Amino acid sequence: MAIFPDKPIRRSQLISPFGVGAMIDFPRDTAVMIAGLDSWPDAKAGKSENIIYEERLQARLRVNHFRLPAEYEEKKRKKIPTVRFPRWHYCPSCKAMEKVNIFKSDKILICRHCENNKRKKIRLIPVRFVTVCPKGHIDDFPFDEWAHARHGKDPNISHTLMYTAGNSSTLAGVKITCTCGAWETMQMAFTKGIFERMGLQCKGHRPWFGQADTDYGCGEEIQTAQRGASNIYFPAVYSSIYLPLWGEKTERRIVDILEDPQIWSRLTCSLEDGNIPKYVCEVIADVKKVEAEKLYRAAVKKHQGNDGAEDIDEESFRHAEYDAFLNERGDINTDLFVTRYPVQDYDDWMADFFSSIVLVKKLRETRVLAGFTRLIPSGDMDDIGQQDRLQPIKLSPEIRWLPAVIVRGEGLFIEFSQNAIENWLSRTGATARIANLMKRFNIGRIEKGIPSAERDAKYFLLHTFAHALIRQLCFECGYGSAALRERIYCDQSYADNKMQGVLIYTAAGDSEGTMGGLVRQGEPGRIEKAIMKALQDSLWCAADPVCIESPGQGTGTSNLAACHNCCLLPETSCEQGNRFLDRALLIGNLSDRESGFFSMLFSEKK
C-alpha cells in the first residue's frame, strides 16, 4: 500500500499502470492524479531505504540509482502525493458544477449549494471529460467556453454551471447549462477540430507538477477524452534482466554483501580516480567477516563490468542478455542461473526449428518508469534517443533517480534455428506479407508525426510464437495468463549480431509465486508437447475464416491473423501491446498452408 489506507495501491502499480501523471478512480467518487517525483518523500535526499541498483539500466537511463516507491507510513507522514484532477465536479442532487482546488486531493468534497440550503451533505462527483494534446499535456474540459460559445455570451462572467444527464445514454444527453441561460450538449465535444474553430489551444498544463492555471504556451491542438479512456496514459517502462556476471564462481556471502544497496552505495561514493578503494573493502570485509582480497576483486569486477551501457539502443542492450542465456552465464549464488540444453536432447522434429532450450532457473527483472505519453503509445518511442517525446515525471535536476520495482522469477528461453528461419523466408512470401502490412501501418504513424516502425516477418514469427506458447503454458503450469510475460530477442537494425529467441518468464512477484513449474516445462519430454499443442490450437480460431483472412486488425491495424480468440494476451504480458502478430506465419493460411514456419509438422502427418 503506497498512498493512503483508504486509497490502496500496490507499489508495483505506481510503475504501471498508475505512474506519475496517471488519473486513478477510488471509491466514494474520488479521482486523483499521481504527483511528480519532486514532491515524493525524500525525493532530493541522497540516501533512501528503498534504493535499487541495476547498473546497466542506470547507465542507459543516465541516473544514479532507482528507488522503490515509498510505502505508506502514518507516523513518518510518508505517502505518495496526489493532486485533485479533474478539477471540475458536479453535485448529483442539485446538478451545480464547481471547479475545486487542485491541491485538495485529501479532502472530501461536499456540495456547498446543498449545504447552504440546509440539505443533506452531498458528495461531489468528478466529471468524466478532460482535454489532452499530443505532447502529453492535460487540462480540464473548457465547460465555460463550451456552454457560452453558441450564444455569444462572455464565459468569464461569474455564473454557475449545471451538469445534467438526460434520458439518453449518448453524449447528446449530457447538457451543460449556465444560470445566465447559455447551454450546450456534449454531442460535438469529440469532433476533430472543434476547439480550433473556437480559438482554443493547449496551454501546456501539467497538473502532476501543480501547473494547472498559467498558460505555458504549448499551442498544440487539443481534443476531448474521457478520464478513464485507455489512450489517456501510456507509461514508458524500461526493463532489464539483471546480469550479475561478476558474481560467477564467487562465494555466496560476498555476493550478498555487494548486492546490499547500502554497502554498494558506500563503495561507489568513495571512488578514487574512478576505481574502487581497497581500504574501504578491507573495512567492510572486517565487519562482515569475509576475506578482504576476494571482496575487493569481486567489487572491482562488478564495477568494471557495467561500463559501456551508455548510448546504446534497445537491440544492443538486449544482445548482452541474449549472449548470457546462450553461454550459461551467472551462477547459483547470483540472481541469474541458467542451464542450456542442446536441441538434440529433445524429440527429433525440434532440431528442424530450434537450436537450443535454456532453463532460466533464477532471474531478476528491474522495471523502471521513465516518463509517459498520451494519445500515442509510449511503446512507439522505442529508442532512448526519442525521450524528448515523453512527458517527464520530475522537474528538479537534483533528482537523479527514477521509480522502479524488482521482480524475481524463472523462465524459458527458446532459441530458434537461424538457418531454418532464413530458409523459410526465402521459400515463402512471408517477407512481402509483413512488408505490406507495415507499409499501411506506418502511413497512420507518419500522419501523427511518429517515426516509422521497423518490424519484419522474423519479428512477427517470434512474437506470435511467444503468444501461442504462453497461452498453452497457462494450462500446463496453472499460472494465470497475466502472470507470464514475454521478452523478444530479434535483430532488426544490426545484421551482424543475429538474435532469434524468446524468453517467457514468471516475473509476477505475487501470491502465484515461482516454484519451478515453468522451468520444469522446459525439460526434455515436456516442452515438445506444449509447443505441439500450442501450434495445433493455432490451426483454427473460433473467428475463422474471418481472422485467418484478415487484411489487418488490432491497434492501428498492426496485426493480421490474430484476435482475442487465438493470439492476444493481457496487456501486462505483451511488451508490444498486442501488436505485430500473425498466426499465419506459424501454420500458414487457408490458401497456402505450406507458407507457415511450422507447416511441415502438419503436412507430414497428413
FENTA-V516365 format. One record per pair of residues at least 12 apart in sequence whose C-alpha atoms are under 10 Angstrom apart, sorted by the first residue. I is the first residue (numbers start at 1). J is the second residue. Records with the same first field share a line. If there is no record, write none. Layout:
BEGIN
I: J / J
END
This chain:
BEGIN
1: 13 / 69 / 70 / 71 / 72 / 73 / 79 / 80
2: 14 / 69 / 70 / 71 / 72 / 73 / 78 / 79 / 80 / 81
3: 34 / 69 / 70 / 71 / 72 / 73 / 78 / 79 / 80 / 81 / 82
4: 71 / 72 / 73 / 74 / 78 / 79 / 80 / 81 / 106
5: 72 / 73 / 74
6: 26 / 27 / 28
7: 24 / 25 / 26 / 27 / 30
8: 26 / 72
9: 24 / 71
10: 69 / 71
11: 68 / 69 / 70 / 71 / 72 / 80 / 403 / 404 / 405
12: 68 / 69 / 367 / 403 / 404 / 405 / 406 / 407 / 508 / 509
13: 69 / 405
14: 34 / 68 / 69 / 80 / 235 / 369 / 403 / 404 / 405
15: 68 / 69 / 235 / 236 / 237 / 367 / 368 / 369 / 370 / 371 / 402 / 403 / 404 / 405
16: 234 / 235 / 236 / 237 / 367 / 368 / 369 / 404 / 572
17: 233 / 234 / 235 / 236 / 237 / 369 / 572
18: 33 / 34 / 233 / 234 / 235
19: 33 / 34 / 35 / 36 / 233 / 234 / 235 / 236 / 237 / 369 / 370 / 371 / 372 / 393 / 403
20: 33 / 34 / 35 / 36 / 37 / 80 / 81 / 82 / 208 / 209 / 233 / 235 / 369 / 370 / 371 / 372 / 391 / 392 / 393 / 394 / 403
21: 33 / 34 / 35 / 36 / 82 / 83 / 136 / 137 / 138 / 206 / 207 / 208 / 209 / 232 / 233 / 234 / 235 / 371 / 372 / 373 / 374 / 391 / 392 / 393
22: 34 / 35 / 82 / 85 / 208 / 227 / 232 / 233 / 234 / 235 / 372 / 374
23: 35 / 82 / 83 / 84 / 85 / 86 / 208 / 227 / 228 / 232 / 233
24: 82 / 85 / 227 / 228
25: 126 / 227 / 228
28: 108 / 123 / 124 / 125
29: 89 / 108 / 109 / 123 / 124 / 125 / 126
30: 84 / 85 / 86 / 105 / 106 / 107 / 108 / 109 / 123 / 124 / 125 / 126
31: 82 / 83 / 84 / 85 / 86 / 87 / 105 / 125 / 126 / 127 / 128 / 227
32: 81 / 82 / 83 / 84 / 85 / 86 / 87 / 102 / 103 / 104 / 105 / 106 / 126 / 208
33: 81 / 82 / 83 / 84 / 85 / 86 / 102 / 105 / 207 / 208
34: 80 / 81 / 82 / 83 / 84 / 85 / 207 / 208 / 209 / 393
35: 80 / 81 / 82 / 83 / 84 / 206 / 207 / 208 / 209 / 210 / 393 / 394
36: 80 / 81 / 82 / 83 / 206 / 207 / 208 / 209 / 210 / 392 / 393 / 394 / 395
37: 80 / 81 / 208 / 209 / 392 / 393 / 394 / 395 / 396 / 399 / 401 / 402 / 403
38: 81 / 208 / 209 / 393 / 394 / 395 / 396 / 397 / 398 / 399
39: 79 / 80 / 81 / 82 / 208 / 209 / 394
40: 69 / 70 / 78 / 79 / 80 / 81 / 82 / 394
41: 69 / 70 / 71 / 76 / 77 / 78 / 79 / 80 / 81
42: 70 / 78 / 399
43: 67 / 394 / 396 / 398 / 399 / 400 / 401 / 402
44: 396 / 397 / 398 / 399 / 400 / 401
45: 398 / 399
46: 64 / 398 / 399 / 400 / 401
47: 262 / 265
48: 67 / 68 / 70 / 261 / 262
49: 67 / 68 / 70 / 261 / 262
50: 66 / 67 / 68 / 69 / 70 / 71 / 261 / 262 / 403 / 404 / 405
51: 65 / 66 / 67 / 68 / 69 / 260 / 261 / 262 / 265 / 401 / 402 / 403 / 404
52: 64 / 65 / 66 / 67 / 68 / 259 / 260 / 261 / 262 / 366 / 401 / 402 / 403 / 404 / 405 / 406
53: 65 / 66 / 67 / 242 / 259 / 260 / 261 / 262 / 264 / 265 / 366 / 404 / 406
54: 66 / 240 / 241 / 242 / 243 / 244 / 259 / 306 / 365 / 366 / 406
55: 242 / 243 / 244 / 302 / 303 / 305 / 306 / 307 / 309
56: 240 / 241 / 242 / 243 / 305 / 306 / 307 / 308 / 309 / 310 / 317
57: 238 / 239 / 240 / 241 / 242 / 306 / 309 / 310 / 317 / 366 / 367 / 368
58: 306 / 309 / 310 / 368 / 400 / 401 / 402
59: 306 / 307 / 308 / 309 / 310 / 311 / 312
60: 238 / 308 / 309 / 310 / 311 / 312 / 313 / 314 / 317 / 384
61: 238 / 309 / 310 / 311 / 368 / 370 / 384 / 387 / 401 / 402
62: 309 / 310 / 311 / 400 / 401 / 402
63: 399 / 400 / 401 / 402
64: 265 / 399 / 400 / 401 / 402
65: 261 / 265 / 400 / 401 / 402 / 403 / 404
66: 366 / 367 / 368 / 369 / 400 / 401 / 402 / 403 / 404 / 405
67: 368 / 401 / 402 / 403 / 404 / 405 / 406
68: 368 / 402 / 403 / 404 / 405 / 406
69: 402 / 403 / 404 / 405
70: 403
81: 103 / 105 / 106 / 208
82: 102 / 103 / 104 / 105 / 106 / 207 / 208 / 209 / 210
83: 101 / 102 / 103 / 104 / 105 / 106 / 207 / 208 / 209 / 210
84: 100 / 101 / 102 / 103 / 104 / 105 / 106 / 107 / 126 / 207 / 208 / 210
85: 100 / 101 / 102 / 103 / 104 / 105 / 126 / 127 / 130 / 138 / 139 / 140 / 207 / 208 / 212 / 227
86: 99 / 100 / 101 / 102 / 126 / 127 / 128 / 129 / 130 / 131 / 138 / 139 / 140 / 141 / 207 / 227
87: 99 / 100 / 101 / 102 / 103 / 104 / 105 / 126 / 127 / 130 / 139 / 140 / 141 / 207 / 212
88: 100 / 101 / 102 / 124 / 125 / 126 / 127 / 128 / 129 / 130 / 140 / 141 / 142 / 143
89: 109 / 111 / 123 / 124 / 125 / 126 / 127 / 128 / 163
90: 110 / 111 / 123 / 124 / 125 / 126 / 127 / 161 / 162 / 163 / 164
91: 109 / 110 / 111 / 112 / 113 / 114 / 122 / 123 / 124 / 125 / 126 / 127 / 162 / 163 / 164
92: 111 / 122 / 123 / 124 / 125 / 163 / 164 / 165
93: 111 / 113 / 114 / 119 / 120 / 121 / 122 / 123 / 124
94: 111 / 113 / 114 / 122 / 162 / 163 / 164
95: 111 / 113 / 114 / 124 / 161 / 162 / 163 / 164 / 165 / 176 / 177
96: 111 / 112 / 113 / 114 / 124 / 160 / 161 / 162 / 163 / 164 / 176 / 177 / 178 / 179
97: 111 / 113 / 124 / 125 / 126 / 127 / 143 / 160 / 161 / 162 / 163 / 164 / 176 / 177 / 178
98: 111 / 112 / 113 / 124 / 125 / 126 / 160 / 161 / 162 / 163
99: 126 / 140
100: 126
101: 212
102: 207 / 208 / 210 / 211 / 212 / 213
103: 207 / 210
108: 123 / 124
109: 121 / 122 / 123 / 124 / 125 / 126
110: 122 / 123 / 124 / 125
111: 123 / 124 / 125
112: 124
126: 227
127: 140 / 141 / 163 / 226 / 227
128: 140 / 141 / 225 / 226 / 227 / 228 / 229
129: 141 / 142 / 143 / 186 / 189 / 224 / 225 / 226 / 227 / 228 / 229
130: 142 / 143 / 222 / 223 / 224 / 225 / 226 / 227 / 228 / 232
131: 189 / 190 / 202 / 221 / 222 / 223 / 224 / 225 / 226 / 227 / 232
132: 202 / 204 / 205 / 220 / 221 / 222 / 223 / 224 / 225 / 226 / 232 / 374 / 375
133: 201 / 202 / 203 / 204 / 205 / 218 / 219 / 220 / 221 / 222 / 223 / 224 / 225 / 232 / 373 / 374 / 375
134: 202 / 220 / 221 / 222 / 223 / 373 / 374 / 375 / 376 / 389 / 448 / 449
135: 202 / 204 / 218 / 220 / 221 / 222 / 373 / 374 / 375 / 376 / 388 / 389 / 390 / 391
136: 204 / 205 / 206 / 232 / 233 / 234 / 372 / 373 / 374 / 375 / 376 / 389 / 390 / 391 / 392
137: 202 / 203 / 204 / 205 / 206 / 207 / 218 / 220 / 222 / 373 / 374 / 391
138: 202 / 203 / 204 / 205 / 206 / 207 / 208 / 212 / 222 / 223 / 224 / 225 / 232 / 374
139: 202 / 203 / 204 / 205 / 206 / 207 / 211 / 212 / 213 / 222 / 224
140: 205 / 207 / 212 / 224
141: 189 / 222 / 223 / 224 / 225 / 226
142: 155 / 195 / 200 / 224
143: 155 / 161 / 162 / 163 / 176 / 177 / 178 / 183 / 184 / 186
144: 156 / 157 / 158 / 159 / 160 / 161 / 176 / 177 / 178 / 182 / 183
145: 195 / 198 / 200
146: 176 / 177 / 182 / 183 / 184 / 185 / 186 / 189 / 195 / 198
147: 161 / 162 / 175 / 176 / 177 / 178 / 181 / 182 / 183 / 184 / 185 / 186
148: 176 / 177 / 178 / 180 / 181 / 182 / 183 / 184
149: 182 / 183 / 184 / 198
150: 182 / 183 / 184 / 198
151: 181 / 182 / 183 / 184
152: 182
153: 180 / 181 / 182
154: 182
155: 178 / 180 / 182
157: 180
158: 178 / 179 / 180
159: 178 / 179 / 180 / 181
160: 177 / 178 / 179 / 180
161: 176 / 177 / 178 / 179 / 180 / 181 / 182 / 183
162: 175 / 176 / 177 / 178 / 179 / 183
163: 175 / 176 / 177 / 178 / 185
164: 176 / 177 / 185
165: 185
170: 186 / 187
171: 185 / 186 / 187 / 188 / 189 / 190
172: 184 / 185 / 186 / 187 / 188 / 189
173: 185 / 186 / 187
174: 186 / 187
175: 187
188: 224
189: 223 / 224 / 225
190: 223 / 224 / 225 / 226
191: 223 / 224
192: 221 / 222 / 223 / 224
193: 221 / 222 / 223
194: 221 / 222 / 223 / 224
195: 221 / 222 / 223 / 224
196: 220 / 221 / 222 / 223
199: 221
200: 219 / 220 / 221 / 222
201: 215 / 217 / 218 / 219 / 220 / 221 / 222 / 223
202: 215 / 216 / 217 / 218 / 219 / 220 / 221 / 222 / 223
203: 215 / 216 / 217 / 218 / 219 / 220 / 221 / 222
204: 216 / 217 / 218 / 219 / 220
205: 217 / 218
206: 391 / 392
208: 393 / 394
209: 392 / 393 / 394 / 395
223: 375
225: 375
229: 375
230: 374 / 375 / 377
231: 373 / 374 / 375 / 376 / 377
232: 373 / 374 / 375 / 376 / 377
233: 372 / 373 / 374 / 375 / 376 / 377 / 378
234: 371 / 372 / 373 / 374 / 375 / 376 / 377 / 378 / 379 / 390
235: 368 / 369 / 370 / 371 / 372 / 373 / 374 / 377 / 378 / 379 / 390 / 391
236: 368 / 369 / 370 / 371 / 372 / 373 / 377 / 378 / 379 / 380 / 381 / 382 / 387 / 390 / 391
237: 366 / 367 / 368 / 369 / 370 / 371 / 372 / 378 / 379 / 404 / 575
238: 314 / 366 / 367 / 368 / 369 / 370 / 371 / 379 / 382 / 384 / 404
239: 365 / 366 / 367 / 368 / 369 / 404 / 405 / 406 / 487
240: 317 / 318 / 321 / 364 / 365 / 366 / 367 / 368 / 406
241: 318 / 320 / 321 / 335 / 336 / 363 / 364 / 365 / 366 / 367 / 407 / 408 / 487
242: 321 / 330 / 334 / 335 / 336 / 363 / 364 / 365 / 366 / 406 / 408
243: 305 / 306 / 320 / 321 / 324 / 325 / 329 / 330 / 334 / 335 / 336 / 337 / 363 / 364 / 365
244: 259 / 302 / 305 / 306 / 324 / 329 / 330 / 331 / 333 / 334 / 335 / 336 / 337 / 364
245: 301 / 302 / 305 / 306 / 324 / 329 / 330 / 331 / 334 / 335 / 336
246: 297 / 298 / 299 / 300 / 301 / 302 / 303 / 304 / 305 / 306 / 329 / 330 / 331 / 334
247: 259 / 298 / 299 / 301 / 302 / 329 / 330 / 331 / 332 / 333 / 334 / 335 / 336
248: 298 / 329 / 330 / 331 / 332 / 333 / 334 / 336 / 337
249: 330 / 331 / 332 / 333 / 334
250: 294 / 295 / 297 / 298 / 331 / 332 / 333 / 334
251: 290 / 294 / 295 / 298 / 333 / 334
252: 331 / 332 / 333 / 334
253: 288 / 289 / 290 / 295 / 333
254: 285 / 288 / 290 / 291 / 292 / 294 / 295 / 296 / 298 / 299 / 333
255: 295 / 298 / 299 / 333 / 334 / 335
256: 333 / 334
257: 284 / 285 / 288 / 290 / 295 / 299
258: 295 / 298 / 299 / 302
259: 334 / 335
263: 281 / 284
264: 299 / 303
266: 280 / 281 / 284
267: 280 / 281 / 284 / 299 / 303
268: 299 / 303
274: 303 / 304
275: 299 / 300 / 303 / 304
276: 296 / 297 / 299 / 300 / 301 / 302 / 303 / 304
277: 296 / 299 / 300
278: 292 / 293 / 295 / 296 / 297 / 299 / 300
279: 292 / 296
280: 292 / 296
281: 293 / 294 / 295 / 296 / 297 / 299
282: 295 / 296
284: 296
311: 384 / 385
312: 383 / 384 / 385
313: 382 / 383 / 384 / 385 / 493
314: 382 / 383 / 384
315: 382 / 383 / 488 / 489 / 490 / 491 / 492 / 493 / 494 / 497 / 499
316: 491 / 493 / 494 / 497
318: 487 / 488 / 489 / 490 / 491 / 499
319: 489 / 490 / 491 / 497 / 498 / 499
321: 489
322: 413 / 415 / 488 / 489 / 490 / 498 / 499 / 500 / 501 / 502 / 503
323: 499
324: 336 / 337 / 338
325: 337 / 338 / 339 / 340 / 357 / 358 / 359 / 360 / 412 / 413 / 414 / 415 / 503
326: 338 / 339 / 340 / 341 / 356 / 357 / 358 / 413 / 414 / 415
327: 339 / 340 / 358
328: 340 / 358 / 359 / 360
330: 362 / 363
331: 362
332: 361 / 362
333: 362
334: 362 / 363 / 364
335: 361 / 362 / 363 / 364 / 365 / 408 / 409
336: 360 / 361 / 362 / 363 / 364 / 408 / 409 / 410
337: 359 / 360 / 361 / 362 / 363 / 410
338: 358 / 359 / 360 / 361 / 362 / 363 / 410 / 411 / 412 / 413
339: 357 / 358 / 359 / 360 / 361 / 412 / 413
340: 356 / 357 / 358 / 359 / 360 / 413 / 414
341: 355 / 356 / 357 / 358 / 359 / 522 / 523 / 524
342: 354 / 355 / 356 / 357 / 358
343: 355 / 356 / 357 / 358 / 414 / 415 / 417 / 524
344: 356 / 524
345: 357 / 523 / 524 / 525
346: 523 / 524 / 525 / 526 / 527 / 528
347: 524 / 525 / 526 / 527 / 528 / 529
348: 528
349: 528 / 600 / 601
350: 416 / 417 / 527 / 528 / 531 / 532
351: 416 / 417 / 420
352: 416 / 417 / 419 / 420 / 421 / 598 / 600 / 601
353: 415 / 416 / 417 / 418 / 419 / 420 / 421 / 597 / 598
354: 414 / 415 / 416 / 417 / 418 / 419 / 420 / 421 / 500 / 501
355: 414 / 415 / 416 / 417 / 418 / 419 / 420 / 500 / 501
356: 413 / 414 / 415 / 416 / 417 / 501
357: 412 / 413 / 414 / 415 / 416 / 501 / 522 / 523 / 524 / 527
358: 411 / 412 / 413 / 414 / 415 / 503 / 519 / 522 / 523
359: 410 / 411 / 412 / 413 / 414 / 503 / 518 / 519 / 520 / 521 / 522 / 523
360: 409 / 410 / 411 / 412 / 413 / 503 / 504 / 505 / 516 / 518 / 519 / 522
361: 409 / 410 / 411 / 412 / 505 / 514 / 515 / 516 / 518 / 519 / 520
362: 408 / 409 / 410 / 411 / 505 / 514 / 516 / 519
363: 407 / 408 / 409 / 410 / 411 / 505 / 506 / 507
364: 406 / 407 / 408 / 409 / 410 / 507
365: 405 / 406 / 407 / 408 / 409 / 505 / 507 / 508
366: 404 / 405 / 406 / 407 / 408 / 507
367: 403 / 404 / 405 / 406 / 407
368: 401 / 402 / 403 / 404 / 405 / 406
369: 393 / 402 / 403 / 404 / 405
370: 384 / 387 / 390 / 391 / 392 / 393 / 394 / 401 / 402 / 403 / 404
371: 387 / 388 / 389 / 390 / 391 / 392 / 393 / 394 / 402
372: 387 / 389 / 390 / 391 / 392 / 393
373: 389 / 390 / 391 / 392
374: 390 / 391
376: 389 / 445 / 448 / 449 / 450
377: 576 / 577
378: 390 / 576
379: 575 / 576 / 577
380: 445 / 450 / 451 / 452 / 453 / 576
381: 450 / 451 / 453
382: 453
386: 451
389: 450
406: 507 / 508 / 509
407: 506 / 507 / 508 / 509 / 510
408: 505 / 506 / 507 / 508 / 509 / 513 / 514
409: 484 / 505 / 506 / 507 / 508 / 509 / 513 / 514 / 515 / 516 / 518
410: 484 / 503 / 504 / 505 / 506 / 507 / 508 / 513 / 514 / 515 / 516 / 517 / 518 / 519
411: 484 / 485 / 486 / 503 / 504 / 505 / 506 / 507 / 514 / 516 / 517 / 518 / 519 / 520 / 521 / 522
412: 486 / 502 / 503 / 504 / 505 / 506 / 518 / 519 / 520 / 521 / 522 / 523 / 527
413: 486 / 487 / 488 / 489 / 501 / 502 / 503 / 504 / 505 / 519 / 522
414: 462 / 466 / 489 / 500 / 501 / 502 / 503 / 504 / 522
415: 462 / 489 / 499 / 500 / 501 / 502 / 503
416: 462 / 499 / 500 / 501 / 502
417: 499 / 500 / 501
418: 498 / 499 / 500 / 501
420: 597
421: 457 / 458 / 461 / 500 / 597
422: 458
423: 597
424: 458 / 585 / 595 / 596 / 597 / 598
425: 457 / 458 / 595 / 596 / 597
427: 594 / 595
428: 585 / 588 / 592 / 594 / 595 / 596 / 597
429: 457 / 585 / 595 / 596
430: 456 / 457 / 458 / 460 / 461 / 584 / 585 / 588 / 595 / 596 / 597
431: 456 / 457 / 458
432: 456 / 457
433: 456 / 457 / 551 / 560 / 582 / 585
434: 455 / 456 / 457 / 458 / 459 / 460 / 558 / 559 / 560 / 580 / 581 / 582 / 585
435: 454 / 455 / 456 / 457
436: 551
437: 455 / 456 / 551 / 552 / 557 / 558 / 559 / 560 / 580
438: 452 / 453 / 454 / 455 / 456 / 557 / 558 / 559 / 580
439: 452 / 453 / 454
440: 552 / 556 / 557 / 558
441: 453 / 552 / 555 / 556 / 557 / 558 / 559
442: 454 / 556 / 557 / 558
443: 556
444: 556 / 557
445: 556
454: 492 / 493
455: 490 / 491 / 492 / 493 / 580
456: 490 / 491 / 492 / 580
457: 580 / 581 / 582 / 585
458: 490 / 491 / 492 / 500 / 585
459: 488 / 489 / 490 / 491 / 492 / 500 / 501 / 580 / 581
460: 490 / 559 / 560 / 579 / 580 / 581 / 582 / 583 / 585 / 586
461: 500 / 580 / 581 / 582 / 583 / 584 / 585 / 586 / 596 / 597
462: 487 / 488 / 489 / 490 / 500 / 501 / 502 / 581 / 585 / 586
463: 486 / 487 / 488 / 489 / 490 / 501 / 502 / 574 / 575 / 576 / 578 / 579 / 580 / 581 / 582 / 583
464: 538 / 561 / 562 / 567 / 568 / 578 / 579 / 580 / 581 / 582 / 583 / 584 / 585 / 586
465: 502 / 531 / 534 / 535 / 538 / 567 / 581 / 582 / 583 / 585 / 586
466: 485 / 486 / 487 / 488 / 501 / 502 / 503 / 504 / 534 / 567 / 574
467: 485 / 486 / 504 / 534 / 566 / 567 / 568 / 569 / 573 / 574 / 578 / 581 / 583
468: 530 / 531 / 533 / 534 / 535 / 536 / 537 / 538 / 566 / 567 / 568 / 569 / 583 / 586
469: 504 / 527 / 530 / 531 / 532 / 533 / 534 / 535 / 567
470: 482 / 483 / 484 / 485 / 486 / 504 / 505 / 530 / 531 / 534 / 567 / 569 / 573
471: 484 / 530 / 534 / 537 / 566 / 567 / 568 / 569
472: 530 / 531 / 532 / 533 / 534 / 535 / 537
473: 504 / 517 / 518 / 521 / 527 / 530 / 531 / 533 / 534
474: 518
475: 530
476: 517 / 518 / 521 / 526 / 527 / 529 / 530
477: 516 / 517 / 518 / 519 / 520 / 521
478: 512 / 517 / 518
479: 506 / 512 / 513 / 514 / 517 / 518
480: 512
481: 569 / 570 / 572 / 573
482: 506 / 508 / 569 / 570 / 571 / 572 / 573 / 574
483: 505 / 506 / 507 / 508 / 509 / 510 / 512 / 513 / 514 / 570 / 572 / 573
484: 504 / 505 / 506 / 507 / 508 / 518 / 569 / 570 / 572 / 573 / 574
485: 503 / 504 / 505 / 506 / 507 / 508 / 569 / 570 / 571 / 572 / 573 / 574 / 575
486: 502 / 503 / 504 / 505 / 506 / 507 / 572 / 573 / 574 / 575 / 576
487: 501 / 502 / 503 / 504 / 505 / 573 / 574 / 575 / 576
488: 500 / 501 / 502 / 503 / 504 / 574 / 575 / 576
489: 501 / 502 / 503
490: 502
504: 518 / 519 / 573
505: 518 / 519 / 573
506: 518 / 519 / 573
507: 573
508: 572 / 573
532: 598 / 601 / 602
535: 583 / 586 / 587 / 598 / 599 / 601 / 602
536: 587 / 601 / 602
537: 566 / 567
538: 562 / 565 / 566 / 567 / 583 / 584 / 586 / 587 / 588
539: 566 / 583 / 584 / 586 / 587 / 588 / 589 / 590 / 593 / 599 / 602
540: 565 / 566 / 583 / 587 / 589
541: 561 / 562 / 563 / 564 / 565 / 566 / 567 / 583
542: 563 / 564 / 565 / 566
543: 561 / 562 / 563 / 564 / 565 / 566
544: 561 / 565 / 566 / 590
545: 561 / 589 / 590
546: 561
547: 560 / 561 / 562 / 563 / 564 / 565 / 566 / 582 / 583 / 584
548: 560 / 561 / 562 / 563 / 582 / 583 / 584 / 588 / 589 / 590 / 591
549: 561 / 562 / 584 / 589 / 590 / 591
550: 562 / 563 / 582
552: 582
553: 579 / 581
554: 568 / 577 / 578 / 579 / 580 / 581
555: 577 / 578 / 579 / 580
556: 579
557: 579 / 580
558: 578 / 579 / 580 / 581 / 582
559: 578 / 579 / 580 / 581 / 582 / 583
560: 579 / 580 / 581 / 582 / 583 / 584 / 585
561: 581 / 582 / 583 / 584 / 585 / 588 / 589
562: 578 / 579 / 580 / 581 / 582 / 583 / 584
563: 578 / 581 / 582 / 583
564: 578
566: 583
567: 581 / 582 / 583
568: 581
583: 596
584: 596 / 597 / 598 / 599
585: 597 / 598 / 599
586: 598 / 599
587: 599 / 600 / 601 / 602
END
